[in-house]
Amino acid sequence: DAKTTQPPSMDCAEGRAANLPCNHSTISGNEYVYWYRQIHSQGPQYIIHGLKNNETNEMASLIITEDRKSSTLILPHATLRDTAVYYCIVRRNFGNEKLTFGTGTRLTIIP
Amino acid sequence: GAVVSQHPSWVICKSGTSVKIECRSLDFQATTMFWYRQFPKQSLMLMATSNEGSKATYEQGVEKDKFLINHASLTLSTLTVTSAHPEDSSFYICSAIPGQGIEETQYFGPGTRLLVL
């Protein structure tokens, strides 16, 4: 699996958009970009994933650069409940493919 | 949809005893489940991949005789920590993949916190 690089921590004001970057310069053509988050003392929560097109769901938007070497997760209107560790993971989309968690970005939403 | 549960949510046991943790997919069938462990202030580490009806595949460094995994049905996988010791105290989390579609996302359970005294 390709490795990812994320900033260790970020702050964002409540109500503003939170933009979380991720570098995955060695990503392979068949690897997807996945985002999960982990709120303290809970299991990870799936947020969104994509291959090469930008994606949006009820939780967030995922912007993937044209060369696929980096991506940005956007939480459009951050709330205090969005405070968590956010993990960017690249993974082939086959059944037994495991997720390899890095250290992620600790996002703190400031009131 | 895609809800994964774990039981118990927390457990305290004496050193030397065995502890069983259940992972269930509530609204889907999961041919593949994964077991992770997370120590304080660390990231999740995969322990093993569990496939229904076959033996689990363990990651390097994980003792298969200490961490017994059984995936007897498409909705249930169990992890048994045998002869638990204080160093096994950790947060154990399972995940499951619904079906065998083109895009196979892992969904995680809420985790089980184990404290071995």
Interface residues (C-beta under 8 A of the other chain):
Chain A: Y32 Y34 Y36 Q38 S41 Q42 G43 P44 Q45 Y46 H49 Y87 N93 F94 G95 N96 E97 K98 L99 T100 F101 G102 T103 G104
Chain B: A2 V4 Q6 T31 T32 F34 Y36 S43 L44 M45 L46 T49 N51 T57 F91 I93 S95 I97 Q100 I102 E103 E104 T105 Q106 Y107 F108 G109 P110 G111 R113
